[in-house]
């Protein structure tokens, strides 16, 4: 049994970043990911189930949803397996904390009072009731919304492990159009601590290393010595500290992950069988090759030409089975390149 949990599982991610007792961990993570000049002092966890205006619309259910003292909202998601339209999903999820800020009914008075104190009243429609001004319309002021997606796979075309995106002008010099809506993707397969840009001297890179390598660690690496937040993160992730209930939940999470893998492998077997039925009598069928390439594409993204060439050159089924048996260990193309030598 590994010493530490997998923080990229549903249970592991929420235990590490989503518990009240561990707010200092998510505060440190968000501060590093967003490169905030002033670290967050505190956050408040919010309801992770966001209701749409209509009952016919899709819910927004987040892994982590919180806000800071200034009202800025933070959505943090972990997506281990490849899904279609993940960027569309991030944009969709951002609409809930934006729309929720619209002031309705009696909220106007309390909002206007707080706006006066914060010196946020500008050109707004107001009326005077006695000596107290009352707000009759919302001036559309919004607090910032930040969406962070930690991904266990590589997005098409990505070359960096961390990509930060905001709304900018299409025309040069591409000045910032709006600074209160930002999207960040963290693609763990692209993180490689041996490359200079991912030096572990940088605190954010320590987080990427932690998330990617934690399940394989038998001891706490020296690079984390003296860092109070990481020392706590390792304690939270140590499975010997789990209650019996937490261990059962974690094991169920792993089982679901293995079940998903089994579904992928079944699809591979079905595709390869279809190739066999089309008249290929011996050796590796075209269906098996095509299925393996589709399998790898779903897990890691577009298959590099040199990898595709190596797979198409394989001449026995045992090689394919060996790659499938290593699928949990293969989380980037470099690992697979080493397999082919």
Secondary structure, DSSP 4 states (H G I P E B T S, - for coil): --SB--TTSHHHHHHHHSSGGGHHHHHHHHHHHTT-SS----EEE--SEEPPSSTTSPPEE-SEEEEETT--EEEEEEE-S--TTHHHHHHHHHHHHHHTT---TTHHHHHHHHHHHTT---S--EEEETTEEEE-S-------EEEEEEESSPPTT--SSEEEEEEE-SSTT--EEEEEEEEEEEEGGG--TTSGGG-TTSHHHHHHHHHHHGGG-SS--GGGTT-HHHHHHHHHHBGGG--HHHHHHHHHHHHHHHHHHHHHHHHHHHHHHHHHHTT--SSS-HHHHHHHHHHHHHHHSSPPHHHHHHHHT---HHHHHHHHHTTTT--SHHHHHHHH-
